[in-house]
Amino acid sequence: MASLNVYSALVVLFLTCAAPMATKENDQIIKENNSETKMGLPCVLEAFTSLVETGSISNECCGELVGLGKVCHSALVKRTLENPLFKDLCPATIIAKSIQKWNNCLALIDSPSPSA
């Protein structure tokens, strides 16, 4: 039983120490890649709404999202989840939706457009 308490304490310690490091890492990625300036505000709002509520992302905003790059996209999603304003969001759901939206946009952008 004592080993379970020690294990629990180590997990709590790791999570407590790892959270600030993750925030700094995400902030560094975002800063180095100018992630916050690569998408227009309307597309940012559209993408954000599609993650926390419902909806899809338009073709135009998919282009901006893919142009952002996967690393920036992931860092911005993780930083959003670390923000206390969004503490009520389920991280697993948001991450799953984020991956789904990314893959959908990537497929849309990579697919050849129909010939006229």
C-alpha positions as CSV (number, residue, x, y, z in Angstrom):
1,M,0.0,0.0,0.0
2,A,2.9,2.4,0.8
3,S,4.3,1.8,-2.7
4,L,1.0,2.9,-4.2
5,N,1.1,6.2,-2.2
6,V,4.7,6.8,-3.3
7,Y,3.7,6.1,-6.9
8,S,0.8,8.5,-6.7
9,A,3.0,11.2,-5.2
10,L,5.5,10.7,-8.1
11,V,2.8,11.0,-10.7
12,V,1.5,14.2,-9.1
13,L,5.0,15.6,-8.9
14,F,5.7,14.8,-12.5
15,L,2.4,16.3,-13.7
16,T,3.0,19.4,-11.6
17,C,6.6,19.9,-12.9
18,A,5.8,18.9,-16.6
19,A,3.0,21.3,-17.1
20,P,5.1,24.5,-16.9
21,M,7.7,22.9,-19.2
22,A,5.0,22.0,-21.7
23,T,3.7,25.5,-21.7
24,K,7.2,27.0,-22.3
25,E,7.8,24.5,-25.1
26,N,4.6,25.3,-26.8
27,D,5.2,29.0,-26.5
28,Q,8.7,28.6,-27.9
29,I,7.3,26.6,-30.9
30,I,4.6,29.2,-31.5
31,K,7.1,32.1,-31.3
32,E,9.8,30.5,-33.5
33,N,7.3,29.7,-36.2
34,N,5.2,32.9,-36.0
35,S,2.2,30.7,-35.5
36,E,-0.1,33.4,-34.3
37,T,0.2,35.5,-37.4
38,K,-0.2,32.8,-40.1
39,M,-4.0,32.6,-39.9
40,G,-6.5,35.4,-40.2
41,L,-8.8,36.1,-37.3
42,P,-11.9,34.8,-39.1
43,C,-10.3,31.5,-39.7
44,V,-8.9,31.2,-36.2
45,L,-12.4,31.8,-34.8
46,E,-13.9,29.3,-37.3
47,A,-11.3,26.6,-36.4
48,F,-11.6,27.2,-32.7
49,T,-15.4,27.0,-32.8
50,S,-15.2,23.8,-34.7
51,L,-13.1,22.3,-31.9
52,V,-14.9,23.5,-28.9
53,E,-18.4,23.4,-30.3
54,T,-19.5,22.0,-33.6
55,G,-19.1,22.8,-37.2
56,S,-16.7,22.4,-40.0
57,I,-13.9,24.4,-41.4
58,S,-14.3,26.1,-44.8
59,N,-12.0,25.3,-47.7
60,E,-10.3,28.8,-47.4
61,C,-9.7,28.3,-43.7
62,C,-8.5,24.7,-44.3
63,G,-5.9,26.2,-46.6
64,E,-4.8,28.6,-43.9
65,L,-4.7,25.8,-41.3
66,V,-2.6,23.5,-43.4
67,G,-0.3,26.5,-44.2
68,L,0.1,27.0,-40.5
69,G,1.7,23.6,-40.3
70,K,1.1,20.6,-38.0
71,V,3.7,21.6,-35.4
72,C,2.1,25.1,-35.0
73,H,-1.4,23.7,-35.0
74,S,-0.6,21.2,-32.3
75,A,1.2,23.8,-30.1
76,L,-1.7,26.2,-30.4
77,V,-4.2,23.5,-29.4
78,K,-2.1,22.4,-26.5
79,R,-1.6,26.0,-25.3
80,T,-5.4,26.5,-25.5
81,L,-5.9,23.5,-23.3
82,E,-3.4,24.8,-20.8
83,N,-5.3,28.1,-20.5
84,P,-7.4,28.3,-17.3
85,L,-10.3,29.9,-19.3
86,F,-10.8,26.5,-21.0
87,K,-10.4,24.2,-18.0
88,D,-13.9,22.8,-18.5
89,L,-13.0,21.4,-21.9
90,C,-12.2,17.7,-22.2
91,P,-8.6,17.5,-23.5
92,A,-9.1,14.1,-25.1
93,T,-12.1,15.3,-27.0
94,I,-10.4,18.5,-28.2
95,I,-7.3,16.7,-29.2
96,A,-9.3,14.0,-31.1
97,K,-11.3,16.7,-32.9
98,S,-8.1,18.6,-33.6
99,I,-6.5,15.6,-35.3
100,Q,-9.7,14.9,-37.2
101,K,-10.0,18.6,-38.4
102,W,-6.3,18.6,-39.4
103,N,-6.6,15.3,-41.4
104,N,-9.8,16.5,-43.1
105,C,-8.2,19.8,-44.1
106,L,-5.0,18.1,-45.3
107,A,-7.0,15.7,-47.4
108,L,-9.0,18.5,-48.9
109,I,-5.9,20.6,-49.7
110,D,-4.0,17.6,-51.1
111,S,-6.8,16.3,-53.2
112,P,-6.8,17.4,-56.8
113,S,-9.6,19.8,-57.7
114,P,-12.1,18.6,-60.3
115,S,-11.3,19.7,-63.9
116,A,-13.8,22.1,-65.5
